[in-house]
Amino acid sequence: MPSIVGGVKINSVGTGGIVNIGDALYLSPKVTSKSYAGSGSFNTGDFLNTNNGLSNTNTLDNDLLEADNPVNT
């Protein structure tokens, strides 16, 4: 659907970032990454209380190329 966009100021765009103003059918990032972290690692906010007990993070990845990574295809 067409729209009217006013003034736009873009201070910076990181490597692999996408800037879209207007209509788009499909946007795909140009850079992907994989993050490993244990339980409760990515919590944000004030006054957190996490009780995890024993925790183990499996980082085993036998793939040479990721199937959903557009950089490797």
PDB file of N, CA, C, O and CB in Angstrom:
ATOM      1  N   MET A   1       0.839  -1.161   0.000  1.00  0.00           N
ATOM      2  CA  MET A   1       0.000   0.000   0.000  1.00  0.00           C
ATOM      3  C   MET A   1       0.895   1.240   0.000  1.00  0.00           C
ATOM      4  O   MET A   1       1.777   1.357   0.851  1.00  0.00           O
ATOM      5  CB  MET A   1      -0.960  -0.011   1.212  1.00  0.00           C
ATOM      6  N   PRO A   2       0.691   2.142  -0.914  1.00  0.00           N
ATOM      7  CA  PRO A   2       1.516   3.349  -0.969  1.00  0.00           C
ATOM      8  C   PRO A   2       1.336   4.204   0.280  1.00  0.00           C
ATOM      9  O   PRO A   2       0.261   4.254   0.879  1.00  0.00           O
ATOM     10  CB  PRO A   2       1.177   4.167  -2.213  1.00  0.00           C
ATOM     11  N   SER A   3       2.418   4.870   0.650  1.00  0.00           N
ATOM     12  CA  SER A   3       2.366   5.738   1.813  1.00  0.00           C
ATOM     13  C   SER A   3       3.230   6.966   1.565  1.00  0.00           C
ATOM     14  O   SER A   3       4.072   6.988   0.667  1.00  0.00           O
ATOM     15  CB  SER A   3       2.827   4.989   3.082  1.00  0.00           C
ATOM     16  N   ILE A   4       3.001   7.968   2.371  1.00  0.00           N
ATOM     17  CA  ILE A   4       3.811   9.181   2.304  1.00  0.00           C
ATOM     18  C   ILE A   4       4.748   9.163   3.499  1.00  0.00           C
ATOM     19  O   ILE A   4       4.310   9.048   4.643  1.00  0.00           O
ATOM     20  CB  ILE A   4       2.921  10.481   2.290  1.00  0.00           C
ATOM     21  N   VAL A   5       6.035   9.278   3.227  1.00  0.00           N
ATOM     22  CA  VAL A   5       7.039   9.231   4.276  1.00  0.00           C
ATOM     23  C   VAL A   5       7.634  10.624   4.424  1.00  0.00           C
ATOM     24  O   VAL A   5       8.047  11.241   3.441  1.00  0.00           O
ATOM     25  CB  VAL A   5       8.144   8.174   3.962  1.00  0.00           C
ATOM     26  N   GLY A   6       7.673  11.111   5.651  1.00  0.00           N
ATOM     27  CA  GLY A   6       8.252  12.424   5.915  1.00  0.00           C
ATOM     28  C   GLY A   6       9.763  12.360   5.944  1.00  0.00           C
ATOM     29  O   GLY A   6      10.366  11.472   5.341  1.00  0.00           O
ATOM     30  N   GLY A   7      10.372  13.295   6.638  1.00  0.00           N
ATOM     31  CA  GLY A   7      11.833  13.330   6.735  1.00  0.00           C
ATOM     32  C   GLY A   7      12.378  12.120   7.471  1.00  0.00           C
ATOM     33  O   GLY A   7      11.817  11.698   8.483  1.00  0.00           O
ATOM     34  N   VAL A   8      13.456  11.568   6.972  1.00  0.00           N
ATOM     35  CA  VAL A   8      14.084  10.388   7.561  1.00  0.00           C
ATOM     36  C   VAL A   8      15.555  10.703   7.799  1.00  0.00           C
ATOM     37  O   VAL A   8      16.236  11.229   6.918  1.00  0.00           O
ATOM     38  CB  VAL A   8      13.918   9.129   6.640  1.00  0.00           C
ATOM     39  N   LYS A   9      16.042  10.378   8.997  1.00  0.00           N
ATOM     40  CA  LYS A   9      17.460  10.539   9.300  1.00  0.00           C
ATOM     41  C   LYS A   9      18.007   9.195   9.741  1.00  0.00           C
ATOM     42  O   LYS A   9      17.540   8.619  10.724  1.00  0.00           O
ATOM     43  CB  LYS A   9      17.691  11.625  10.395  1.00  0.00           C
ATOM     44  N   ILE A  10      18.990   8.699   9.020  1.00  0.00           N
ATOM     45  CA  ILE A  10      19.635   7.434   9.351  1.00  0.00           C
ATOM     46  C   ILE A  10      21.061   7.753   9.765  1.00  0.00           C
ATOM     47  O   ILE A  10      21.869   8.192   8.946  1.00  0.00           O
ATOM     48  CB  ILE A  10      19.597   6.422   8.143  1.00  0.00           C
ATOM     49  N   ASN A  11      21.368   7.533  11.035  1.00  0.00           N
ATOM     50  CA  ASN A  11      22.704   7.845  11.530  1.00  0.00           C
ATOM     51  C   ASN A  11      23.728   6.826  11.076  1.00  0.00           C
ATOM     52  O   ASN A  11      24.831   7.196  10.672  1.00  0.00           O
ATOM     53  CB  ASN A  11      22.698   7.924  13.037  1.00  0.00           C
ATOM     54  N   SER A  12      23.385   5.553  11.133  1.00  0.00           N
ATOM     55  CA  SER A  12      24.323   4.531  10.685  1.00  0.00           C
ATOM     56  C   SER A  12      23.578   3.237  10.431  1.00  0.00           C
ATOM     57  O   SER A  12      22.507   2.992  10.987  1.00  0.00           O
ATOM     58  CB  SER A  12      25.447   4.317  11.718  1.00  0.00           C
ATOM     59  N   VAL A  13      24.161   2.428   9.593  1.00  0.00           N
ATOM     60  CA  VAL A  13      23.640   1.099   9.298  1.00  0.00           C
ATOM     61  C   VAL A  13      24.815   0.145   9.412  1.00  0.00           C
ATOM     62  O   VAL A  13      25.842   0.336   8.761  1.00  0.00           O
ATOM     63  CB  VAL A  13      22.960   1.026   7.868  1.00  0.00           C
ATOM     64  N   GLY A  14      24.666  -0.882  10.238  1.00  0.00           N
ATOM     65  CA  GLY A  14      25.748  -1.833  10.431  1.00  0.00           C
ATOM     66  C   GLY A  14      25.978  -2.684   9.195  1.00  0.00           C
ATOM     67  O   GLY A  14      25.165  -2.700   8.271  1.00  0.00           O
ATOM     68  N   THR A  15      27.077  -3.378   9.195  1.00  0.00           N
ATOM     69  CA  THR A  15      27.409  -4.269   8.093  1.00  0.00           C
ATOM     70  C   THR A  15      26.327  -5.333   7.958  1.00  0.00           C
ATOM     71  O   THR A  15      26.008  -6.019   8.929  1.00  0.00           O
ATOM     72  CB  THR A  15      28.796  -4.922   8.307  1.00  0.00           C
ATOM     73  N   GLY A  16      25.774  -5.470   6.791  1.00  0.00           N
ATOM     74  CA  GLY A  16      24.727  -6.454   6.556  1.00  0.00           C
ATOM     75  C   GLY A  16      23.349  -5.974   6.955  1.00  0.00           C
ATOM     76  O   GLY A  16      22.396  -6.751   6.905  1.00  0.00           O
ATOM     77  N   GLY A  17      23.211  -4.719   7.349  1.00  0.00           N
ATOM     78  CA  GLY A  17      21.917  -4.185   7.754  1.00  0.00           C
ATOM     79  C   GLY A  17      21.043  -3.868   6.557  1.00  0.00           C
ATOM     80  O   GLY A  17      21.538  -3.733   5.438  1.00  0.00           O
ATOM     81  N   ILE A  18      19.747  -3.749   6.789  1.00  0.00           N
ATOM     82  CA  ILE A  18      18.790  -3.453   5.735  1.00  0.00           C
ATOM     83  C   ILE A  18      18.012  -2.214   6.133  1.00  0.00           C
ATOM     84  O   ILE A  18      17.516  -2.122   7.256  1.00  0.00           O
ATOM     85  CB  ILE A  18      17.837  -4.655   5.478  1.00  0.00           C
ATOM     86  N   VAL A  19      17.903  -1.266   5.225  1.00  0.00           N
ATOM     87  CA  VAL A  19      17.071  -0.083   5.427  1.00  0.00           C
ATOM     88  C   VAL A  19      15.995  -0.116   4.362  1.00  0.00           C
ATOM     89  O   VAL A  19      16.294  -0.192   3.170  1.00  0.00           O
ATOM     90  CB  VAL A  19      17.910   1.250   5.362  1.00  0.00           C
ATOM     91  N   ASN A  20      14.745  -0.058   4.787  1.00  0.00           N
ATOM     92  CA  ASN A  20      13.639  -0.093   3.851  1.00  0.00           C
ATOM     93  C   ASN A  20      12.698   1.055   4.163  1.00  0.00           C
ATOM     94  O   ASN A  20      12.278   1.232   5.306  1.00  0.00           O
ATOM     95  CB  ASN A  20      12.899  -1.448   3.910  1.00  0.00           C
ATOM     96  N   ILE A  21      12.371   1.828   3.148  1.00  0.00           N
ATOM     97  CA  ILE A  21      11.362   2.871   3.270  1.00  0.00           C
ATOM     98  C   ILE A  21      10.375   2.639   2.143  1.00  0.00           C
ATOM     99  O   ILE A  21      10.704   2.810   0.969  1.00  0.00           O
ATOM    100  CB  ILE A  21      11.992   4.324   3.212  1.00  0.00           C
ATOM    101  N   GLY A  22       9.187   2.254   2.500  1.00  0.00           N
ATOM    102  CA  GLY A  22       8.183   1.978   1.482  1.00  0.00           C
ATOM    103  C   GLY A  22       7.801   0.520   1.478  1.00  0.00           C
ATOM    104  O   GLY A  22       8.023  -0.200   2.451  1.00  0.00           O
ATOM    105  N   ASP A  23       7.221   0.090   0.371  1.00  0.00           N
ATOM    106  CA  ASP A  23       6.717  -1.272   0.252  1.00  0.00           C
ATOM    107  C   ASP A  23       7.854  -2.258   0.028  1.00  0.00           C
ATOM    108  O   ASP A  23       8.853  -1.943  -0.619  1.00  0.00           O
ATOM    109  CB  ASP A  23       5.707  -1.368  -0.887  1.00  0.00           C
ATOM    110  N   ALA A  24       7.684  -3.449   0.573  1.00  0.00           N
ATOM    111  CA  ALA A  24       8.654  -4.518   0.365  1.00  0.00           C
ATOM    112  C   ALA A  24       7.933  -5.845   0.457  1.00  0.00           C
ATOM    113  O   ALA A  24       7.109  -6.049   1.348  1.00  0.00           O
ATOM    114  CB  ALA A  24       9.811  -4.443   1.397  1.00  0.00           C
ATOM    115  N   LEU A  25       8.234  -6.735  -0.447  1.00  0.00           N
ATOM    116  CA  LEU A  25       7.647  -8.069  -0.414  1.00  0.00           C
ATOM    117  C   LEU A  25       8.460  -8.988   0.472  1.00  0.00           C
ATOM    118  O   LEU A  25       7.894  -9.762   1.244  1.00  0.00           O
ATOM    119  CB  LEU A  25       7.545  -8.649  -1.820  1.00  0.00           C
ATOM    120  N   TYR A  26       9.767  -8.917   0.375  1.00  0.00           N
ATOM    121  CA  TYR A  26      10.622  -9.840   1.109  1.00  0.00           C
ATOM    122  C   TYR A  26      11.936  -9.155   1.431  1.00  0.00           C
ATOM    123  O   TYR A  26      12.609  -8.655   0.529  1.00  0.00           O
ATOM    124  CB  TYR A  26      10.863 -11.136   0.304  1.00  0.00           C
ATOM    125  N   LEU A  27      12.316  -9.122   2.708  1.00  0.00           N
ATOM    126  CA  LEU A  27      13.605  -8.582   3.132  1.00  0.00           C
ATOM    127  C   LEU A  27      14.389  -9.705   3.795  1.00  0.00           C
ATOM    128  O   LEU A  27      13.860 -10.433   4.635  1.00  0.00           O
ATOM    129  CB  LEU A  27      13.428  -7.363   4.105  1.00  0.00           C
ATOM    130  N   SER A  28      15.631  -9.836   3.416  1.00  0.00           N
ATOM    131  CA  SER A  28      16.458 -10.898   3.959  1.00  0.00           C
ATOM    132  C   SER A  28      17.773 -10.319   4.443  1.00  0.00           C
ATOM    133  O   SER A  28      18.415  -9.567   3.709  1.00  0.00           O
ATOM    134  CB  SER A  28      16.700 -11.998   2.913  1.00  0.00           C
ATOM    135  N   PRO A  29      18.194 -10.649   5.663  1.00  0.00           N
ATOM    136  CA  PRO A  29      19.492 -10.141   6.132  1.00  0.00           C
ATOM    137  C   PRO A  29      20.634 -10.737   5.315  1.00  0.00           C
ATOM    138  O   PRO A  29      20.545 -11.865   4.830  1.00  0.00           O
ATOM    139  CB  PRO A  29      19.691 -10.461   7.627  1.00  0.00           C
ATOM    140  N   LYS A  30      21.686  -9.977   5.174  1.00  0.00           N
ATOM    141  CA  LYS A  30      22.840 -10.435   4.403  1.00  0.00           C
ATOM    142  C   LYS A  30      23.894 -11.090   5.275  1.00  0.00           C
ATOM    143  O   LYS A  30      24.826 -11.706   4.759  1.00  0.00           O
ATOM    144  CB  LYS A  30      23.452  -9.281   3.653  1.00  0.00           C
ATOM    145  N   VAL A  31      23.764 -10.967   6.585  1.00  0.00           N
ATOM    146  CA  VAL A  31      24.705 -11.563   7.523  1.00  0.00           C
ATOM    147  C   VAL A  31      23.904 -12.266   8.608  1.00  0.00           C
ATOM    148  O   VAL A  31      22.928 -11.720   9.124  1.00  0.00           O
ATOM    149  CB  VAL A  31      25.665 -10.489   8.133  1.00  0.00           C
ATOM    150  N   THR A  32      24.316 -13.467   8.947  1.00  0.00           N
ATOM    151  CA  THR A  32      23.669 -14.192  10.034  1.00  0.00           C
ATOM    152  C   THR A  32      24.722 -14.642  11.029  1.00  0.00           C
ATOM    153  O   THR A  32      25.909 -14.698  10.708  1.00  0.00           O
ATOM    154  CB  THR A  32      22.867 -15.403   9.498  1.00  0.00           C
ATOM    155  N   SER A  33      24.289 -14.958  12.221  1.00  0.00           N
ATOM    156  CA  SER A  33      25.215 -15.450  13.233  1.00  0.00           C
ATOM    157  C   SER A  33      24.472 -16.405  14.155  1.00  0.00           C
ATOM    158  O   SER A  33      23.242 -16.452  14.169  1.00  0.00           O
ATOM    159  CB  SER A  33      25.843 -14.278  14.037  1.00  0.00           C
ATOM    160  N   LYS A  34      25.234 -17.154  14.912  1.00  0.00           N
ATOM    161  CA  LYS A  34      24.662 -18.110  15.850  1.00  0.00           C
ATOM    162  C   LYS A  34      25.233 -17.803  17.224  1.00  0.00           C
ATOM    163  O   LYS A  34      26.438 -17.597  17.369  1.00  0.00           O
ATOM    164  CB  LYS A  34      24.962 -19.590  15.423  1.00  0.00           C
ATOM    165  N   SER A  35      24.376 -17.772  18.228  1.00  0.00           N
ATOM    166  CA  SER A  35      24.809 -17.468  19.592  1.00  0.00           C
ATOM    167  C   SER A  35      24.489 -18.628  20.506  1.00  0.00           C
ATOM    168  O   SER A  35      23.408 -19.213  20.434  1.00  0.00           O
ATOM    169  CB  SER A  35      24.144 -16.183  20.109  1.00  0.00           C
ATOM    170  N   TYR A  36      25.427 -18.955  21.360  1.00  0.00           N
ATOM    171  CA  TYR A  36      25.222 -20.000  22.356  1.00  0.00           C
ATOM    172  C   TYR A  36      25.240 -19.357  23.739  1.00  0.00           C
ATOM    173  O   TYR A  36      26.111 -18.540  24.040  1.00  0.00           O
ATOM    174  CB  TYR A  36      26.311 -21.117  22.239  1.00  0.00           C
ATOM    175  N   ALA A  37      24.287 -19.724  24.565  1.00  0.00           N
ATOM    176  CA  ALA A  37      24.266 -19.206  25.934  1.00  0.00           C
ATOM    177  C   ALA A  37      23.474 -20.168  26.800  1.00  0.00           C
ATOM    178  O   ALA A  37      22.590 -20.872  26.312  1.00  0.00           O
ATOM    179  CB  ALA A  37      23.652 -17.770  25.992  1.00  0.00           C
ATOM    180  N   GLY A  38      23.788 -20.195  28.068  1.00  0.00           N
ATOM    181  CA  GLY A  38      23.088 -21.063  29.002  1.00  0.00           C
ATOM    182  C   GLY A  38      21.734 -20.501  29.390  1.00  0.00           C
ATOM    183  O   GLY A  38      21.356 -19.410  28.964  1.00  0.00           O
ATOM    184  N   SER A  39      21.019 -21.242  30.187  1.00  0.00           N
ATOM    185  CA  SER A  39      19.680 -20.813  30.579  1.00  0.00           C
ATOM    186  C   SER A  39      19.752 -19.538  31.405  1.00  0.00           C
ATOM    187  O   SER A  39      20.597 -19.405  32.290  1.00  0.00           O
ATOM    188  CB  SER A  39      18.965 -21.920  31.367  1.00  0.00           C
ATOM    189  N   GLY A  40      18.860 -18.608  31.109  1.00  0.00           N
ATOM    190  CA  GLY A  40      18.818 -17.341  31.817  1.00  0.00           C
ATOM    191  C   GLY A  40      19.846 -16.324  31.379  1.00  0.00           C
ATOM    192  O   GLY A  40      20.001 -15.298  32.042  1.00  0.00           O
ATOM    193  N   SER A  41      20.562 -16.566  30.282  1.00  0.00           N
ATOM    194  CA  SER A  41      21.649 -15.673  29.882  1.00  0.00           C
ATOM    195  C   SER A  41      21.175 -14.401  29.211  1.00  0.00           C
ATOM    196  O   SER A  41      21.794 -13.355  29.408  1.00  0.00           O
ATOM    197  CB  SER A  41      22.575 -16.390  28.966  1.00  0.00           C
ATOM    198  N   PHE A  42      20.120 -14.437  28.437  1.00  0.00           N
ATOM    199  CA  PHE A  42      19.679 -13.272  27.675  1.00  0.00           C
ATOM    200  C   PHE A  42      18.537 -12.534  28.358  1.00  0.00           C
ATOM    201  O   PHE A  42      17.789 -11.822  27.688  1.00  0.00           O
ATOM    202  CB  PHE A  42      19.254 -13.691  26.288  1.00  0.00           C
ATOM    203  N   ASN A  43      18.383 -12.679  29.651  1.00  0.00           N
ATOM    204  CA  ASN A  43      17.346 -11.959  30.377  1.00  0.00           C
ATOM    205  C   ASN A  43      17.705 -10.487  30.466  1.00  0.00           C
ATOM    206  O   ASN A  43      18.869 -10.132  30.654  1.00  0.00           O
ATOM    207  CB  ASN A  43      17.147 -12.553  31.783  1.00  0.00           C
ATOM    208  N   THR A  44      16.700  -9.633  30.331  1.00  0.00           N
ATOM    209  CA  THR A  44      16.892  -8.202  30.508  1.00  0.00           C
ATOM    210  C   THR A  44      15.806  -7.680  31.434  1.00  0.00           C
ATOM    211  O   THR A  44      14.717  -8.249  31.510  1.00  0.00           O
ATOM    212  CB  THR A  44      16.870  -7.455  29.143  1.00  0.00           C
ATOM    213  N   GLY A  45      16.100  -6.617  32.123  1.00  0.00           N
ATOM    214  CA  GLY A  45      15.107  -6.015  33.003  1.00  0.00           C
ATOM    215  C   GLY A  45      15.690  -5.743  34.364  1.00  0.00           C
ATOM    216  O   GLY A  45      16.864  -6.007  34.626  1.00  0.00           O
ATOM    217  N   ASP A  46      14.852  -5.211  35.220  1.00  0.00           N
ATOM    218  CA  ASP A  46      15.248  -4.868  36.582  1.00  0.00           C
ATOM    219  C   ASP A  46      14.829  -5.975  37.539  1.00  0.00           C
ATOM    220  O   ASP A  46      13.792  -6.611  37.352  1.00  0.00           O
ATOM    221  CB  ASP A  46      14.629  -3.522  37.009  1.00  0.00           C
ATOM    222  N   PHE A  47      15.637  -6.198  38.556  1.00  0.00           N
ATOM    223  CA  PHE A  47      15.314  -7.118  39.657  1.00  0.00           C
ATOM    224  C   PHE A  47      15.067  -8.548  39.175  1.00  0.00           C
ATOM    225  O   PHE A  47      14.052  -9.155  39.514  1.00  0.00           O
ATOM    226  CB  PHE A  47      14.088  -6.618  40.406  1.00  0.00           C
ATOM    227  N   LEU A  48      15.991  -9.076  38.390  1.00  0.00           N
ATOM    228  CA  LEU A  48      15.860 -10.447  37.889  1.00  0.00           C
ATOM    229  C   LEU A  48      16.200 -11.446  38.978  1.00  0.00           C
ATOM    230  O   LEU A  48      17.063 -11.202  39.821  1.00  0.00           O
ATOM    231  CB  LEU A  48      16.765 -10.669  36.668  1.00  0.00           C
ATOM    232  N   ASN A  49      15.516 -12.561  38.948  1.00  0.00           N
ATOM    233  CA  ASN A  49      15.796 -13.670  39.852  1.00  0.00           C
ATOM    234  C   ASN A  49      15.656 -14.953  39.046  1.00  0.00           C
ATOM    235  O   ASN A  49      14.540 -15.398  38.777  1.00  0.00           O
ATOM    236  CB  ASN A  49      14.833 -13.664  41.101  1.00  0.00           C
ATOM    237  N   THR A  50      16.773 -15.550  38.660  1.00  0.00           N
ATOM    238  CA  THR A  50      16.736 -16.777  37.878  1.00  0.00           C
ATOM    239  C   THR A  50      17.264 -17.918  38.723  1.00  0.00           C
ATOM    240  O   THR A  50      18.325 -17.807  39.338  1.00  0.00           O
ATOM    241  CB  THR A  50      17.555 -16.635  36.575  1.00  0.00           C
ATOM    242  N   ASN A  51      16.533 -19.000  38.754  1.00  0.00           N
ATOM    243  CA  ASN A  51      16.916 -20.210  39.480  1.00  0.00           C
ATOM    244  C   ASN A  51      17.010 -21.342  38.472  1.00  0.00           C
ATOM    245  O   ASN A  51      15.996 -21.920  38.081  1.00  0.00           O
ATOM    246  CB  ASN A  51      15.892 -20.549  40.624  1.00  0.00           C
ATOM    247  N   ASN A  52      18.226 -21.657  38.054  1.00  0.00           N
ATOM    248  CA  ASN A  52      18.417 -22.618  36.977  1.00  0.00           C
ATOM    249  C   ASN A  52      18.839 -24.006  37.449  1.00  0.00           C
ATOM    250  O   ASN A  52      18.639 -24.983  36.727  1.00  0.00           O
ATOM    251  CB  ASN A  52      19.433 -22.096  36.029  1.00  0.00           C
ATOM    252  N   GLY A  53      19.407 -24.111  38.619  1.00  0.00           N
ATOM    253  CA  GLY A  53      19.919 -25.415  39.030  1.00  0.00           C
ATOM    254  C   GLY A  53      21.075 -25.812  38.147  1.00  0.00           C
ATOM    255  O   GLY A  53      21.966 -25.001  37.893  1.00  0.00           O
ATOM    256  N   LEU A  54      21.080 -27.044  37.674  1.00  0.00           N
ATOM    257  CA  LEU A  54      22.110 -27.499  36.739  1.00  0.00           C
ATOM    258  C   LEU A  54      21.720 -27.103  35.324  1.00  0.00           C
ATOM    259  O   LEU A  54      20.576 -27.285  34.908  1.00  0.00           O
ATOM    260  CB  LEU A  54      22.315 -29.033  36.838  1.00  0.00           C
ATOM    261  N   SER A  55      22.685 -26.558  34.590  1.00  0.00           N
ATOM    262  CA  SER A  55      22.419 -26.113  33.231  1.00  0.00           C
ATOM    263  C   SER A  55      23.584 -26.512  32.343  1.00  0.00           C
ATOM    264  O   SER A  55      24.743 -26.441  32.753  1.00  0.00           O
ATOM    265  CB  SER A  55      22.185 -24.584  33.180  1.00  0.00           C
ATOM    266  N   ASN A  56      23.271 -26.933  31.124  1.00  0.00           N
ATOM    267  CA  ASN A  56      24.285 -27.324  30.166  1.00  0.00           C
ATOM    268  C   ASN A  56      23.863 -26.815  28.794  1.00  0.00           C
ATOM    269  O   ASN A  56      22.705 -26.973  28.409  1.00  0.00           O
ATOM    270  CB  ASN A  56      24.492 -28.867  30.159  1.00  0.00           C
ATOM    271  N   THR A  57      24.783 -26.208  28.052  1.00  0.00           N
ATOM    272  CA  THR A  57      24.493 -25.701  26.716  1.00  0.00           C
ATOM    273  C   THR A  57      25.215 -26.549  25.695  1.00  0.00           C
ATOM    274  O   THR A  57      26.440 -26.664  25.740  1.00  0.00           O
ATOM    275  CB  THR A  57      24.901 -24.219  26.579  1.00  0.00           C
ATOM    276  N   ASN A  58      24.476 -27.146  24.773  1.00  0.00           N
ATOM    277  CA  ASN A  58      25.051 -27.992  23.732  1.00  0.00           C
ATOM    278  C   ASN A  58      25.476 -27.110  22.562  1.00  0.00           C
ATOM    279  O   ASN A  58      24.630 -26.500  21.910  1.00  0.00           O
ATOM    280  CB  ASN A  58      24.036 -29.082  23.267  1.00  0.00           C
ATOM    281  N   THR A  59      26.764 -27.037  22.293  1.00  0.00           N
ATOM    282  CA  THR A  59      27.271 -26.228  21.178  1.00  0.00           C
ATOM    283  C   THR A  59      27.771 -27.091  20.023  1.00  0.00           C
ATOM    284  O   THR A  59      28.439 -26.581  19.123  1.00  0.00           O
ATOM    285  CB  THR A  59      28.395 -25.320  21.660  1.00  0.00           C
ATOM    286  N   LEU A  60      27.467 -28.362  20.030  1.00  0.00           N
ATOM    287  CA  LEU A  60      27.896 -29.254  18.958  1.00  0.00           C
ATOM    288  C   LEU A  60      27.101 -28.966  17.695  1.00  0.00           C
ATOM    289  O   LEU A  60      25.872 -29.036  17.706  1.00  0.00           O
ATOM    290  CB  LEU A  60      27.732 -30.729  19.374  1.00  0.00           C
ATOM    291  N   ASP A  61      27.790 -28.642  16.605  1.00  0.00           N
ATOM    292  CA  ASP A  61      27.148 -28.368  15.323  1.00  0.00           C
ATOM    293  C   ASP A  61      28.010 -28.977  14.227  1.00  0.00           C
ATOM    294  O   ASP A  61      29.070 -28.444  13.898  1.00  0.00           O
ATOM    295  CB  ASP A  61      26.947 -26.829  15.097  1.00  0.00           C
ATOM    296  N   ASN A  62      27.566 -30.073  13.672  1.00  0.00           N
ATOM    297  CA  ASN A  62      28.357 -30.792  12.674  1.00  0.00           C
ATOM    298  C   ASN A  62      28.171 -30.273  11.250  1.00  0.00           C
ATOM    299  O   ASN A  62      28.816 -30.769  10.327  1.00  0.00           O
ATOM    300  CB  ASN A  62      28.007 -32.246  12.717  1.00  0.00           C
ATOM    301  N   ASP A  63      27.288 -29.268  11.054  1.00  0.00           N
ATOM    302  CA  ASP A  63      27.061 -28.752   9.707  1.00  0.00           C
ATOM    303  C   ASP A  63      28.273 -27.968   9.219  1.00  0.00           C
ATOM    304  O   ASP A  63      28.855 -27.180   9.964  1.00  0.00           O
ATOM    305  CB  ASP A  63      25.809 -27.867   9.676  1.00  0.00           C
ATOM    306  N   LEU A  64      28.644 -28.190   7.969  1.00  0.00           N
ATOM    307  CA  LEU A  64      29.672 -27.356   7.356  1.00  0.00           C
ATOM    308  C   LEU A  64      29.066 -26.042   6.884  1.00  0.00           C
ATOM    309  O   LEU A  64      29.704 -24.994   6.989  1.00  0.00           O
ATOM    310  CB  LEU A  64      30.344 -28.092   6.180  1.00  0.00           C
ATOM    311  N   LEU A  65      27.835 -26.085   6.364  1.00  0.00           N
ATOM    312  CA  LEU A  65      27.115 -24.916   5.905  1.00  0.00           C
ATOM    313  C   LEU A  65      25.722 -24.939   6.515  1.00  0.00           C
ATOM    314  O   LEU A  65      25.105 -25.998   6.623  1.00  0.00           O
ATOM    315  CB  LEU A  65      27.049 -24.868   4.358  1.00  0.00           C
ATOM    316  N   GLU A  66      25.228 -23.776   6.914  1.00  0.00           N
ATOM    317  CA  GLU A  66      23.877 -23.682   7.432  1.00  0.00           C
ATOM    318  C   GLU A  66      22.903 -23.592   6.275  1.00  0.00           C
ATOM    319  O   GLU A  66      23.144 -22.847   5.324  1.00  0.00           O
ATOM    320  CB  GLU A  66      23.727 -22.472   8.370  1.00  0.00           C
ATOM    321  N   ALA A  67      21.817 -24.327   6.334  1.00  0.00           N
ATOM    322  CA  ALA A  67      20.850 -24.353   5.240  1.00  0.00           C
ATOM    323  C   ALA A  67      20.104 -23.034   5.105  1.00  0.00           C
ATOM    324  O   ALA A  67      19.728 -22.655   3.996  1.00  0.00           O
ATOM    325  CB  ALA A  67      19.861 -25.481   5.447  1.00  0.00           C
ATOM    326  N   ASP A  68      19.882 -22.326   6.213  1.00  0.00           N
ATOM    327  CA  ASP A  68      19.112 -21.088   6.163  1.00  0.00           C
ATOM    328  C   ASP A  68      19.990 -19.853   6.103  1.00  0.00           C
ATOM    329  O   ASP A  68      19.489 -18.744   6.287  1.00  0.00           O
ATOM    330  CB  ASP A  68      18.207 -20.999   7.355  1.00  0.00           C
ATOM    331  N   ASN A  69      21.290 -20.006   5.850  1.00  0.00           N
ATOM    332  CA  ASN A  69      22.207 -18.879   5.811  1.00  0.00           C
ATOM    333  C   ASN A  69      22.423 -18.444   4.361  1.00  0.00           C
ATOM    334  O   ASN A  69      23.043 -19.183   3.596  1.00  0.00           O
ATOM    335  CB  ASN A  69      23.554 -19.245   6.482  1.00  0.00           C
ATOM    336  N   PRO A  70      21.925 -17.251   3.953  1.00  0.00           N
ATOM    337  CA  PRO A  70      22.068 -16.835   2.557  1.00  0.00           C
ATOM    338  C   PRO A  70      23.504 -16.525   2.161  1.00  0.00           C
ATOM    339  O   PRO A  70      23.811 -16.489   0.970  1.00  0.00           O
ATOM    340  CB  PRO A  70      21.216 -15.631   2.301  1.00  0.00           C
ATOM    341  N   VAL A  71      24.388 -16.300   3.122  1.00  0.00           N
ATOM    342  CA  VAL A  71      25.781 -15.988   2.793  1.00  0.00           C
ATOM    343  C   VAL A  71      26.485 -17.237   2.266  1.00  0.00           C
ATOM    344  O   VAL A  71      27.347 -17.140   1.393  1.00  0.00           O
ATOM    345  CB  VAL A  71      26.527 -15.429   4.034  1.00  0.00           C
ATOM    346  N   ASN A  72      26.127 -18.401   2.788  1.00  0.00           N
ATOM    347  CA  ASN A  72      26.803 -19.644   2.394  1.00  0.00           C
ATOM    348  C   ASN A  72      26.211 -20.284   1.146  1.00  0.00           C
ATOM    349  O   ASN A  72      26.776 -21.257   0.646  1.00  0.00           O
ATOM    350  CB  ASN A  72      26.749 -20.631   3.527  1.00  0.00           C
ATOM    351  N   THR A  73      25.124 -19.793   0.636  1.00  0.00           N
ATOM    352  CA  THR A  73      24.501 -20.430  -0.520  1.00  0.00           C
ATOM    353  C   THR A  73      24.847 -19.728  -1.786  1.00  0.00           C
ATOM    354  O   THR A  73      24.404 -20.136  -2.859  1.00  0.00           O
ATOM    355  CB  THR A  73      23.017 -20.479  -0.366  1.00  0.00           C
TER     356      THR A  73
END
